[in-house]
Amino acid sequence: MAWMTLQNPRFLWLLLSIPLLVLSHIIALRIVRKKALAFANFEAIERVTGKRVVSRNTGVLVVRSVVFCMLILSAAGPVLWRYGVTESTTTVLAIDASASMLADDFSPNRLEAAKQAALMFLQNASPGSRVGVVSFSGTAEVLVQPTQDDTIAHSVIENLRVMTAGGTDLGEALITSVNLLISDPRSKRIILLTDGRSTVGTPVQDGVAHAVRNGVIVDTIGVASETGGKYANLEVVSRIDEDVLRSIADATGGTFIMAKNETDLGIAYASLAGARREVVATPLQLHLLIAGLLLLFVEWGLINTRYRAFP
């Protein structure tokens, strides 16, 4: 499976110049034809133009139009994405830090179990991998930029605490995490862990679209037992929106995992740390630029040989 995105799609408006190019070619052709008819020595014209008084230069027009298209597409920054295998990976761990993560159906609670599983992920990550951390509830916060220094990520995860903002905003969590990865040339992945559903803020679809445009795989983990748990003397039975978490993973080429206990959670992180299916990006900007420049030489050759213009 492969798909293409554009880094600067606004430049596609320049494609509207192609009809103007064709129109200017037609006008120039009429002007040259008038000059040819005013020239008395037709034998000389035949020697100059290869037995044609005036060539339509259709081939030149086609080549020139293709050159324009290639240069405009090059400016738009096309990137070809495909699934492949790579050792060079950057991962953002996006961990739900809403108050319900203090529920005690995991030992000692959901948040602490998630932190231990995330630390296990760091231990199993491939050498040279980069890891960043984002926490979220009703808003998202970058705790550490992607780094190869495991000690920084380890310290940040150990000190992760519940956020004061109410609700859960999965859309903003995705957008914030993707923004950490946009400029990274490596294969990019987000592991999103939550014990609930998106209740406030940015639509989840916006976050998914942002991930797809930038070639980011999103793996999702739902964490909650069937019976629920307690925190602050309140009964908590999380209602995880499995359909949404599964759709996030499916749309980005990731995996959805439902963890109902500490063992499931540990296995989920360990399996994702060893995952080899990644998105590989191939920028096409330089390829199109070189092809366009080569066609300019072809155009120059046509103008001076087969499609010699009447002076």
FIFILUM-997291 format. One line per field, with one value per residue (C-alpha): residue number from 1; x, y, z. Coordinates in nm, 2 decimals. Example, Ala and Ser with C-alpha at 12.3 -4.5 7.8 and 13.67 -1.06 7.14 Angstrom:
<drenbas>
num: (1  2)
east: (1.23  1.37)
north: (-0.45  -0.11)
up: (0.78  0.71)
</drenbas>
This chain:
<drenbas>
num: (1  2  3  4  5  6  7  8  9  10  11  12  13  14  15  16  17  18  19  20  21  22  23  24  25  26  27  28  29  30  31  32  33  34  35  36  37  38  39  40  41  42  43  44  45  46  47  48  49  50  51  52  53  54  55  56  57  58  59  60  61  62  63  64  65  66  67  68  69  70  71  72  73  74  75  76  77  78  79  80  81  82  83  84  85  86  87  88  89  90  91  92  93  94  95  96  97  98  99  100  101  102  103  104  105  106  107  108  109  110  111  112  113  114  115  116  117  118  119  120  121  122  123  124  125  126  127  128  129  130  131  132  133  134  135  136  137  138  139  140  141  142  143  144  145  146  147  148  149  150  151  152  153  154  155  156  157  158  159  160  161  162  163  164  165  166  167  168  169  170  171  172  173  174  175  176  177  178  179  180  181  182  183  184  185  186  187  188  189  190  191  192  193  194  195  196  197  198  199  200  201  202  203  204  205  206  207  208  209  210  211  212  213  214  215  216  217  218  219  220  221  222  223  224  225  226  227  228  229  230  231  232  233  234  235  236  237  238  239  240  241  242  243  244  245  246  247  248  249  250  251  252  253  254  255  256  257  258  259  260  261  262  263  264  265  266  267  268  269  270  271  272  273  274  275  276  277  278  279  280  281  282  283  284  285  286  287  288  289  290  291  292  293  294  295  296  297  298  299  300  301  302  303  304  305  306  307  308  309  310  311)
east: (0.00  0.13  -0.01  0.11  0.09  0.19  0.38  0.29  -0.04  -0.10  0.14  -0.10  -0.29  -0.01  -0.14  -0.40  -0.11  -0.11  -0.41  -0.24  0.07  -0.14  -0.31  0.02  0.15  -0.15  -0.11  0.26  0.20  -0.04  0.21  0.48  0.24  0.17  0.55  0.59  0.32  0.49  0.82  0.85  1.13  0.94  1.24  1.45  1.17  1.16  1.54  1.51  1.20  1.24  0.99  0.72  0.64  0.54  0.54  0.26  0.53  0.28  0.56  0.73  0.40  0.35  0.70  0.68  0.34  0.49  0.79  0.56  0.36  0.68  0.82  0.49  0.45  0.81  0.73  0.43  0.66  0.52  0.61  0.55  0.46  0.47  0.48  0.82  1.08  1.32  1.54  1.53  1.21  1.08  0.79  0.57  0.41  0.08  -0.06  -0.40  -0.35  -0.71  -0.84  -1.01  -0.66  -0.63  -0.89  -0.76  -0.87  -0.50  -0.23  -0.18  -0.39  -0.42  -0.18  0.10  0.05  0.07  0.39  0.55  0.45  0.59  0.92  0.92  0.87  1.18  1.38  1.27  1.30  1.55  1.90  1.91  1.53  1.40  1.11  0.90  0.63  0.29  0.03  -0.33  -0.67  -0.89  -0.57  -0.24  0.11  0.45  0.66  0.97  1.07  1.17  1.52  1.76  1.85  1.65  1.73  1.53  1.23  1.26  1.26  0.97  0.75  0.83  0.72  0.40  0.10  -0.27  -0.35  -0.60  -0.79  -1.12  -1.23  -1.04  -0.93  -0.80  -0.80  -0.56  -0.35  -0.30  -0.23  0.02  0.20  0.21  0.35  0.65  0.72  0.66  1.02  1.17  1.31  1.27  0.98  0.72  0.48  0.25  0.13  -0.19  -0.31  -0.65  -0.91  -1.20  -1.34  -1.29  -1.53  -1.41  -1.21  -1.07  -1.26  -1.08  -1.11  -0.90  -0.62  -0.64  -0.63  -0.32  -0.15  -0.23  -0.10  0.23  0.27  0.24  0.13  -0.09  -0.12  -0.40  -0.43  -0.75  -0.68  -0.97  -1.11  -1.46  -1.56  -1.40  -1.23  -1.24  -1.07  -1.15  -1.42  -1.60  -1.69  -1.53  -1.64  -1.47  -1.66  -1.39  -1.50  -1.33  -1.47  -1.30  -0.97  -0.98  -1.07  -0.77  -0.54  -0.69  -0.68  -0.31  -0.19  -0.16  -0.28  -0.56  -0.51  -0.75  -0.56  -0.79  -0.51  -0.15  -0.03  -0.22  -0.08  0.28  0.24  0.08  0.38  0.64  0.48  0.46  0.83  0.92  0.69  0.88  0.60  0.67  0.58  0.88  0.88  1.03  1.04  0.98  1.06  1.42  1.32  1.06  1.29  1.57  1.32  1.18  1.53  1.61  1.30  1.40  1.70  1.47  1.26  1.56  1.67  1.33  1.31  1.65  1.60  1.26  1.06  1.27  1.08  1.06  1.26)
north: (0.00  0.34  0.70  1.05  1.38  1.73  1.95  2.28  2.21  2.58  2.58  2.37  2.69  2.76  2.48  2.73  2.89  2.59  2.72  3.06  2.88  2.72  3.05  3.23  2.96  3.00  3.38  3.35  3.10  3.34  3.62  3.41  3.29  3.65  3.72  3.41  3.52  3.86  3.70  3.68  3.41  3.09  2.88  3.03  2.97  2.60  2.57  2.73  2.56  2.21  2.25  2.39  2.76  2.77  2.47  2.43  2.33  2.09  1.88  2.18  2.28  1.94  1.92  2.27  2.20  1.89  2.09  2.35  2.07  1.90  2.23  2.32  1.97  1.99  2.32  2.15  1.91  1.56  1.28  0.91  0.70  0.32  0.05  -0.10  -0.23  0.01  0.01  0.39  0.48  0.78  0.71  0.94  0.78  0.97  0.87  0.95  1.15  1.22  1.17  0.83  0.69  0.67  0.39  0.09  -0.20  -0.21  -0.23  0.02  0.21  0.25  0.54  0.36  0.04  0.24  0.41  0.07  -0.06  0.25  0.20  -0.16  -0.02  0.19  -0.12  -0.31  -0.03  -0.08  0.08  0.43  0.48  0.81  0.85  1.14  1.17  1.35  1.35  1.45  1.49  1.78  1.93  1.79  1.86  1.78  1.63  1.56  1.60  1.29  1.19  0.90  0.97  0.70  0.85  1.17  0.98  0.74  1.02  1.20  0.88  0.80  1.15  1.16  1.28  1.33  1.65  1.90  1.97  1.78  1.55  1.37  1.52  1.25  1.48  1.73  1.44  1.32  1.66  1.75  1.41  1.44  1.79  1.65  1.41  1.62  1.73  1.39  1.20  0.87  0.63  0.78  0.62  0.72  0.48  0.63  0.49  0.59  0.45  0.64  0.82  1.16  1.40  1.75  1.96  1.87  1.62  1.28  1.28  1.60  1.43  1.12  1.32  1.51  1.18  1.03  1.35  1.32  0.94  0.87  0.53  0.54  0.23  0.26  0.09  0.08  0.02  -0.07  -0.39  -0.50  -0.45  -0.10  0.03  0.31  0.64  0.91  0.68  0.68  0.38  0.41  0.19  0.33  0.31  0.29  0.37  0.07  0.15  0.49  0.36  0.08  0.33  0.55  0.25  0.12  0.46  0.51  0.15  0.08  -0.18  -0.16  -0.35  -0.38  -0.43  -0.55  -0.61  -0.54  -0.84  -0.74  -0.39  -0.51  -0.74  -0.46  -0.23  -0.50  -0.62  -0.26  -0.21  -0.50  -0.41  -0.38  -0.25  0.12  0.40  0.49  0.83  0.91  1.28  1.33  1.71  1.67  1.39  1.61  1.91  1.72  1.56  1.91  2.05  1.76  1.82  2.18  2.06  1.84  2.14  2.34  2.06  2.04  2.42  2.42  2.10  1.96  2.26  2.54  2.86  3.11  3.42)
up: (0.00  -0.09  -0.09  -0.16  0.03  -0.05  0.20  0.03  -0.16  -0.20  -0.50  -0.69  -0.78  -1.02  -1.24  -1.36  -1.55  -1.80  -2.00  -2.02  -2.16  -2.43  -2.51  -2.54  -2.76  -3.00  -3.01  -3.08  -3.36  -3.53  -3.51  -3.66  -3.94  -4.04  -4.06  -4.27  -4.52  -4.55  -4.65  -5.03  -5.07  -4.99  -5.11  -4.83  -4.58  -4.68  -4.63  -4.28  -4.16  -4.31  -4.59  -4.36  -4.38  -4.01  -3.77  -3.52  -3.26  -3.09  -2.96  -2.80  -2.64  -2.49  -2.35  -2.21  -2.04  -1.88  -1.76  -1.60  -1.43  -1.29  -1.16  -0.99  -0.84  -0.72  -0.54  -0.38  -0.20  -0.29  -0.05  -0.14  0.17  0.19  0.45  0.49  0.74  0.91  1.22  1.25  1.44  1.64  1.88  2.09  2.39  2.44  2.79  2.92  3.25  3.33  3.69  3.60  3.55  3.93  3.94  4.13  3.90  3.80  4.06  4.23  3.97  3.60  3.57  3.76  3.56  3.23  3.35  3.43  3.09  2.92  3.10  2.97  2.62  2.67  2.77  2.46  2.20  1.93  1.98  1.83  1.85  1.97  2.22  2.32  2.58  2.58  2.85  2.80  2.95  2.85  2.70  2.58  2.72  2.57  2.86  2.65  2.29  2.10  2.22  2.21  2.58  2.76  3.10  3.01  2.89  3.19  3.44  3.27  3.27  3.63  3.74  3.53  3.73  3.67  3.50  3.64  3.31  3.30  3.02  2.75  2.42  2.19  1.89  2.05  2.19  1.83  1.68  1.95  1.92  1.53  1.55  1.74  1.45  1.14  1.08  1.18  0.87  1.05  1.05  1.29  1.54  1.82  2.09  2.23  2.57  2.72  2.96  2.82  2.51  2.36  2.54  2.48  2.23  1.89  1.68  1.66  1.28  1.26  1.46  1.24  0.92  1.05  1.12  0.78  0.60  0.78  0.75  1.12  1.24  1.55  1.78  2.03  2.37  2.57  2.94  3.18  3.34  3.28  3.64  3.68  3.99  4.26  4.31  4.56  4.70  4.37  4.16  3.81  3.52  3.21  2.89  2.63  2.28  2.12  1.78  1.78  1.90  1.64  1.36  1.46  1.43  1.11  0.94  1.01  0.97  1.34  1.59  1.85  2.17  2.46  2.79  3.08  3.33  3.41  3.21  2.90  2.93  2.96  2.67  2.46  2.51  2.46  2.13  2.00  2.09  1.87  1.58  1.25  1.02  0.97  0.73  0.50  0.33  -0.01  -0.09  -0.47  -0.49  -0.61  -0.86  -1.02  -1.03  -1.21  -1.45  -1.53  -1.59  -1.82  -2.02  -2.06  -2.26  -2.47  -2.54  -2.64  -2.88  -3.04  -3.10  -3.27  -3.48  -3.57  -3.48  -3.61  -3.58  -3.86  -3.76)
</drenbas>
